[in-house]
Amino acid sequence: MLQSLFDQLHAVCDVPLPNARSLPGELYQSPEFHQWERQHVFAADWLPVAHVSQIPEPGDFITIDLLGEPLVAIRDTDGTPRVFSRVCPHRSMDILPPGHTSGRLTKTAARAPLPESHGHTRFLQCPYHAWSFELNGRLVACPEMQHTCAFDRADHSLRTFATTLWNGFLFVNFDATAPPLAPDLTELNDFLAPWQPEQMVVVREQDWECDFDWKVMVENFSETYHHLGAHHSTLQPLMPAKRNWTEQERRRYLHSHLPFTDRYAASIQSALDTGDTTATFPIQTGLTEAGMTHWHIIIGYPLFLLLTAPDSWAWYRIDPIAPGKARLTTHLLVPASTRDRPDFPDLLKREYAKLIAFHLEDMEVCAAVQRGLQSRTSQPGPLSHLEMPVWLFHRYLAARTRQTWPTDDRPAALSQSPTA
């Protein structure tokens, strides 16, 4: 059955874009295909877990559940961000279970309130039998173990995972076999550099339970054709769908441009020139023309979803929990100088309301797409040229079924031309 699903995937995406179609509904519902994804797409690649601004000081931590793994991202005493399993090596207790307050009450008032997943601690302690671990994961205390034969504390540290930092984002790899992340992102790194992403800060995050497959979210996030429908009154007037274009195919990511209307681009430039914040957060200085006059959509395969704007970023972290089910955490990032403004609480309230407005539109259509995919009438439909990112994402999945990466065994798809 799995090979049959692979064959269907190849049939609809290993063709030129004008002939491309959407994927069969089975690929969004099949337990076999989901299990293959978990082993060969997610576990074999770098997955985002946190931004460094979420754990700015030694002892700061954030708990994340990803692919069934309970994780903690924490800042070590030497300043190093680390990712550990939250599973105690004694009896497999989650050392920071949801709702447990130990280690979550020592934040200073200036940095509260924080989501339940965040906290600060001098050490990690399992609430079951009080085994205690340093911030580097080393076991330092284990009461009443002196009579246990051949017991050595050095053998019972918290399990670590391979991690890497890229532009302020902390990524984890569960089996440490993925190729290094940074070399394939050199051009993207250069593009993002003017925003100084490692200096940006997460100022709002929100969890969402999604009644749709992770692929539905990635497809919807990547394309702007749906501005014509789902976002006709929110985003379409500012960045019309027909002006969107997508860069050439790359090995580990895709990059789409969402040009503003001339009127909206002029208002952004005016806000920068005058310091006006009545319509946006403060506009960042030093951005390229493309950074100032477009939104940019980045999909870092498989689960890194980033939207850049002249004043802020939106980052989505997805946990694919089952076929047709996902957990989503949305993050809003701004420059630290924006966060530190006296009027920031009012700015945040206003700007976050705008983000939620179009995000709820996306959530509605994604859930409706998942329902439609379950219909006996569902079939692969033709893609618009504005859905090139969807086609590229499908080509990525197809490449992974061949145990390779896009552009490794097929010619890279060429860039679309910018449209007026």
MONOR-V986312 format. One record per backbone hydrogen bond with DSSP energy under -0.5 kcal/mol. NH is the residue of the N-H (numbers start at 1). CO is the residue of the C=O. E is the energy in kcal/mol with one decimal. If there is no record, write none. Layout:
nh:NH co:CO e:E
nh:NH co:CO e:E
This chain:
nh:5 co:1 e:-1.9
nh:6 co:2 e:-2.3
nh:7 co:3 e:-2.5
nh:8 co:4 e:-2.0
nh:9 co:5 e:-2.3
nh:10 co:6 e:-2.6
nh:11 co:7 e:-2.2
nh:12 co:8 e:-1.4
nh:13 co:9 e:-1.1
nh:14 co:10 e:-2.3
nh:15 co:13 e:-1.2
nh:19 co:16 e:-1.8
nh:20 co:17 e:-1.7
nh:21 co:12 e:-1.7
nh:22 co:381 e:-2.6
nh:27 co:24 e:-1.5
nh:28 co:25 e:-1.7
nh:29 co:26 e:-1.4
nh:30 co:26 e:-2.2
nh:34 co:30 e:-2.3
nh:35 co:31 e:-2.3
nh:36 co:32 e:-2.1
nh:37 co:33 e:-2.4
nh:38 co:34 e:-2.3
nh:39 co:35 e:-1.8
nh:40 co:36 e:-3.1
nh:41 co:37 e:-2.1
nh:42 co:37 e:-2.7
nh:43 co:38 e:-2.1
nh:45 co:42 e:-1.7
nh:47 co:172 e:-2.8
nh:49 co:170 e:-2.9
nh:50 co:170 e:-1.3
nh:52 co:168 e:-2.9
nh:54 co:51 e:-2.5
nh:55 co:52 e:-1.3
nh:56 co:53 e:-0.6
nh:59 co:75 e:-2.9
nh:60 co:57 e:-2.5
nh:61 co:119 e:-2.6
nh:62 co:73 e:-2.2
nh:63 co:117 e:-2.6
nh:64 co:71 e:-2.2
nh:66 co:64 e:-0.5
nh:66 co:69 e:-2.3
nh:69 co:66 e:-2.1
nh:70 co:68 e:-0.6
nh:71 co:64 e:-3.4
nh:71 co:69 e:-0.7
nh:72 co:84 e:-2.2
nh:73 co:62 e:-2.7
nh:74 co:72 e:-0.5
nh:74 co:82 e:-2.5
nh:75 co:60 e:-2.2
nh:76 co:74 e:-0.6
nh:76 co:80 e:-2.9
nh:79 co:76 e:-2.0
nh:82 co:74 e:-2.8
nh:84 co:72 e:-2.5
nh:85 co:159 e:-2.8
nh:86 co:70 e:-3.1
nh:88 co:86 e:-0.6
nh:88 co:93 e:-2.9
nh:92 co:88 e:-1.8
nh:95 co:86 e:-2.9
nh:95 co:93 e:-0.6
nh:97 co:94 e:-0.7
nh:100 co:97 e:-2.1
nh:104 co:101 e:-2.3
nh:106 co:120 e:-0.5
nh:111 co:108 e:-1.6
nh:112 co:108 e:-0.6
nh:112 co:109 e:-0.9
nh:118 co:115 e:-2.1
nh:119 co:61 e:-2.0
nh:120 co:103 e:-1.5
nh:121 co:59 e:-1.7
nh:124 co:133 e:-2.8
nh:126 co:131 e:-3.0
nh:130 co:126 e:-1.4
nh:132 co:141 e:-2.6
nh:133 co:124 e:-3.6
nh:134 co:138 e:-2.9
nh:137 co:134 e:-2.2
nh:140 co:132 e:-2.7
nh:141 co:132 e:-1.5
nh:145 co:142 e:-0.8
nh:148 co:145 e:-1.4
nh:151 co:148 e:-1.0
nh:152 co:150 e:-0.5
nh:155 co:152 e:-2.1
nh:156 co:153 e:-1.9
nh:158 co:137 e:-2.6
nh:161 co:83 e:-1.4
nh:162 co:173 e:-1.0
nh:164 co:171 e:-1.8
nh:166 co:169 e:-2.5
nh:169 co:166 e:-2.2
nh:170 co:50 e:-3.4
nh:171 co:164 e:-2.9
nh:171 co:169 e:-0.6
nh:172 co:47 e:-2.7
nh:173 co:162 e:-2.4
nh:175 co:43 e:-0.9
nh:184 co:181 e:-1.0
nh:185 co:182 e:-2.2
nh:186 co:183 e:-0.7
nh:189 co:185 e:-3.0
nh:190 co:186 e:-2.1
nh:191 co:187 e:-2.0
nh:192 co:188 e:-2.4
nh:193 co:189 e:-1.3
nh:195 co:192 e:-1.8
nh:196 co:193 e:-2.1
nh:199 co:196 e:-2.1
nh:200 co:197 e:-1.0
nh:201 co:334 e:-2.9
nh:203 co:201 e:-0.6
nh:203 co:332 e:-2.8
nh:204 co:332 e:-1.0
nh:206 co:330 e:-2.0
nh:208 co:328 e:-2.9
nh:210 co:208 e:-0.6
nh:210 co:326 e:-2.8
nh:211 co:209 e:-0.5
nh:212 co:210 e:-0.8
nh:216 co:213 e:-0.8
nh:217 co:213 e:-1.3
nh:218 co:214 e:-2.3
nh:219 co:215 e:-2.6
nh:220 co:216 e:-2.3
nh:221 co:217 e:-2.8
nh:222 co:218 e:-1.9
nh:223 co:219 e:-1.2
nh:224 co:386 e:-0.6
nh:227 co:224 e:-2.1
nh:228 co:225 e:-1.4
nh:229 co:226 e:-0.7
nh:230 co:226 e:-0.9
nh:231 co:226 e:-1.4
nh:232 co:229 e:-1.4
nh:234 co:231 e:-0.5
nh:235 co:231 e:-1.2
nh:236 co:231 e:-2.6
nh:238 co:235 e:-1.3
nh:239 co:235 e:-2.7
nh:243 co:240 e:-1.7
nh:244 co:241 e:-1.9
nh:245 co:257 e:-1.7
nh:247 co:255 e:-2.7
nh:249 co:413 e:-2.6
nh:250 co:253 e:-0.6
nh:254 co:299 e:-1.7
nh:256 co:297 e:-2.5
nh:257 co:245 e:-3.4
nh:258 co:295 e:-2.8
nh:260 co:293 e:-2.6
nh:261 co:238 e:-2.2
nh:265 co:261 e:-2.9
nh:266 co:262 e:-2.2
nh:267 co:263 e:-1.7
nh:268 co:264 e:-1.9
nh:269 co:265 e:-2.2
nh:270 co:266 e:-2.3
nh:271 co:267 e:-2.1
nh:272 co:268 e:-1.9
nh:273 co:269 e:-2.6
nh:274 co:270 e:-2.4
nh:275 co:271 e:-1.5
nh:276 co:271 e:-0.6
nh:284 co:310 e:-2.6
nh:292 co:288 e:-1.7
nh:293 co:289 e:-2.0
nh:294 co:290 e:-0.7
nh:295 co:258 e:-1.8
nh:296 co:308 e:-1.7
nh:297 co:256 e:-2.2
nh:298 co:296 e:-0.5
nh:298 co:306 e:-3.0
nh:299 co:254 e:-1.9
nh:300 co:298 e:-0.6
nh:300 co:304 e:-3.2
nh:301 co:252 e:-1.8
nh:301 co:299 e:-0.8
nh:304 co:300 e:-2.5
nh:305 co:303 e:-0.8
nh:305 co:316 e:-1.3
nh:306 co:298 e:-2.7
nh:306 co:304 e:-0.5
nh:307 co:314 e:-2.7
nh:308 co:296 e:-2.4
nh:309 co:312 e:-2.2
nh:313 co:333 e:-2.5
nh:314 co:307 e:-2.4
nh:315 co:331 e:-2.4
nh:316 co:305 e:-2.6
nh:317 co:329 e:-2.8
nh:318 co:303 e:-0.7
nh:318 co:316 e:-0.5
nh:319 co:327 e:-3.1
nh:320 co:318 e:-0.5
nh:321 co:319 e:-0.8
nh:321 co:325 e:-0.9
nh:322 co:325 e:-1.6
nh:325 co:322 e:-2.3
nh:326 co:210 e:-1.9
nh:327 co:319 e:-2.4
nh:328 co:208 e:-2.8
nh:329 co:317 e:-2.6
nh:330 co:206 e:-2.6
nh:331 co:315 e:-2.4
nh:332 co:204 e:-2.6
nh:333 co:313 e:-2.7
nh:334 co:201 e:-2.0
nh:336 co:199 e:-0.7
nh:338 co:335 e:-0.9
nh:339 co:335 e:-1.8
nh:340 co:336 e:-1.8
nh:341 co:338 e:-1.5
nh:344 co:341 e:-1.7
nh:347 co:343 e:-2.1
nh:348 co:344 e:-3.3
nh:349 co:345 e:-2.0
nh:350 co:346 e:-2.0
nh:351 co:347 e:-2.9
nh:352 co:348 e:-2.8
nh:353 co:349 e:-1.3
nh:354 co:350 e:-1.2
nh:355 co:351 e:-1.8
nh:356 co:352 e:-2.6
nh:357 co:353 e:-1.8
nh:358 co:354 e:-1.6
nh:359 co:355 e:-2.2
nh:360 co:356 e:-2.7
nh:361 co:357 e:-1.1
nh:362 co:358 e:-1.8
nh:363 co:359 e:-2.7
nh:364 co:360 e:-2.1
nh:365 co:361 e:-1.9
nh:366 co:362 e:-2.7
nh:367 co:363 e:-2.1
nh:368 co:364 e:-1.8
nh:369 co:365 e:-2.6
nh:370 co:366 e:-2.3
nh:371 co:367 e:-1.8
nh:372 co:368 e:-2.2
nh:373 co:369 e:-2.4
nh:374 co:370 e:-0.7
nh:374 co:371 e:-0.9
nh:375 co:372 e:-1.7
nh:378 co:375 e:-1.2
nh:383 co:20 e:-2.1
nh:387 co:384 e:-1.9
nh:388 co:385 e:-1.1
nh:390 co:387 e:-0.6
nh:391 co:387 e:-1.9
nh:392 co:388 e:-2.6
nh:393 co:389 e:-2.4
nh:394 co:390 e:-2.2
nh:395 co:391 e:-2.1
nh:396 co:392 e:-2.0
nh:397 co:393 e:-2.1
nh:398 co:394 e:-2.6
nh:399 co:395 e:-2.3
nh:400 co:396 e:-2.1
nh:401 co:397 e:-1.6
nh:402 co:398 e:-0.9
nh:402 co:399 e:-0.7
nh:403 co:400 e:-1.4
nh:404 co:399 e:-2.3
nh:406 co:251 e:-0.6
nh:408 co:405 e:-2.1
nh:409 co:405 e:-0.6
nh:416 co:246 e:-2.8
nh:419 co:243 e:-0.6
